[in-house]
Amino acid sequence: MSGLTRSEESATRNGISSTEEAFANIQVCRQDVENTKFNVGGAYGGSDGQKYQDLLQAWDDQAEVISKNLNDVIDTLNETLQANNLTQGSQKDAVDQEYTQSKAIFDALHG
């Protein structure tokens, strides 16, 4: 297997960095939505309140899919670097830890 060129390695590392940043930003947004759901959700009653809760849950479900896909992209890019015997150059463990922690928080809040 031929190795990555310097520009391909740089592009791969930039891809990892950008994807990690996108992942982190989504986690911040998810936490903001959960906080809003917790703080405001109790004030809404009846069918409007249920629709509001359903909307926030649907949003979080989609954010979960996006987060998982971003994590998969990070894994794939890191595997590309590893397959070419390059230093990982990623904070994959930190991303995985954030993903697991945020999932646990959302699961706990969701019930």
C-alpha positions as CSV (number, residue, x, y, z in Angstrom):
1,M,0.0,0.0,0.0
2,S,1.5,3.3,-1.0
3,G,1.7,6.0,1.7
4,L,-0.1,9.2,1.8
5,T,1.5,12.3,0.3
6,R,2.2,15.1,2.6
7,S,-0.7,17.1,1.2
8,E,-3.0,14.0,1.6
9,E,-1.9,13.6,5.2
10,S,-2.5,17.3,5.9
11,A,-5.9,17.1,4.3
12,T,-6.7,14.0,6.4
13,R,-5.6,15.7,9.6
14,N,-7.6,18.9,8.7
15,G,-10.6,16.7,8.1
16,I,-10.2,15.1,11.5
17,S,-9.9,18.5,13.2
18,S,-12.9,19.9,11.4
19,T,-15.0,16.9,12.1
20,E,-14.1,16.9,15.8
21,E,-15.0,20.6,16.0
22,A,-18.4,19.9,14.3
23,F,-19.0,17.0,16.7
24,A,-18.2,19.2,19.8
25,N,-20.4,22.0,18.5
26,I,-23.3,19.6,18.1
27,Q,-22.8,18.3,21.6
28,V,-23.0,21.9,23.0
29,C,-26.2,22.4,21.0
30,R,-27.7,19.2,22.3
31,Q,-26.9,20.2,25.9
32,D,-28.6,23.6,25.3
33,V,-31.7,21.9,23.9
34,E,-31.8,19.6,26.9
35,N,-31.4,22.5,29.3
36,T,-34.3,24.3,27.5
37,K,-36.4,21.2,27.6
38,F,-35.8,20.8,31.3
39,N,-36.3,24.5,32.1
40,V,-39.2,25.4,29.9
41,G,-40.8,22.0,29.2
42,G,-42.5,21.8,32.6
43,A,-44.3,25.1,32.0
44,Y,-46.1,23.8,28.9
45,G,-49.1,21.6,29.4
46,G,-51.7,19.9,27.3
47,S,-51.3,19.1,23.7
48,D,-49.0,22.1,23.0
49,G,-46.6,20.9,25.7
50,Q,-46.6,17.4,24.3
51,K,-45.9,18.7,20.8
52,Y,-43.1,20.8,22.2
53,Q,-41.6,17.8,24.0
54,D,-42.0,15.7,20.8
55,L,-40.3,18.4,18.7
56,L,-37.3,18.5,21.1
57,Q,-37.0,14.7,21.2
58,A,-37.2,14.5,17.4
59,W,-34.4,17.1,17.1
60,D,-32.3,15.2,19.6
61,D,-32.9,11.9,17.8
62,Q,-31.6,13.4,14.6
63,A,-28.6,15.1,16.4
64,E,-27.8,11.6,17.8
65,V,-27.7,10.2,14.2
66,I,-25.5,13.1,13.1
67,S,-23.2,12.7,16.1
68,K,-22.7,8.9,15.5
69,N,-22.0,9.6,11.8
70,L,-19.4,12.2,12.6
71,N,-17.8,9.9,15.1
72,D,-17.7,7.2,12.3
73,V,-16.0,9.7,10.0
74,I,-13.4,10.5,12.7
75,D,-12.7,6.8,13.1
76,T,-12.3,6.3,9.4
77,L,-9.9,9.2,9.0
78,N,-7.9,8.0,12.0
79,E,-7.7,4.5,10.5
80,T,-6.4,6.1,7.2
81,L,-3.6,7.7,9.2
82,Q,-2.9,4.5,11.1
83,A,-2.9,2.4,8.0
84,N,-0.2,4.6,6.6
85,N,1.9,4.4,9.8
86,L,1.3,8.0,10.7
87,T,0.7,9.4,14.2
88,Q,-2.9,9.4,15.0
89,G,-3.0,13.1,15.5
90,S,-6.5,13.1,16.8
91,Q,-8.3,13.5,20.0
92,K,-10.4,10.5,19.2
93,D,-10.4,9.3,22.8
94,A,-11.6,12.7,24.0
95,V,-14.3,12.7,21.3
96,D,-15.4,9.2,22.2
97,Q,-15.5,10.1,25.9
98,E,-17.6,13.2,25.2
99,Y,-20.0,11.2,23.0
100,T,-20.4,8.5,25.7
101,Q,-20.9,11.1,28.4
102,S,-23.4,13.2,26.4
103,K,-25.3,10.1,25.5
104,A,-25.5,9.0,29.1
105,I,-26.7,12.5,30.2
106,F,-29.4,12.6,27.5
107,D,-30.5,9.1,28.3
108,A,-30.8,10.0,32.0
109,L,-32.7,13.1,31.3
110,H,-35.0,11.4,28.8
111,G,-35.8,8.7,31.4
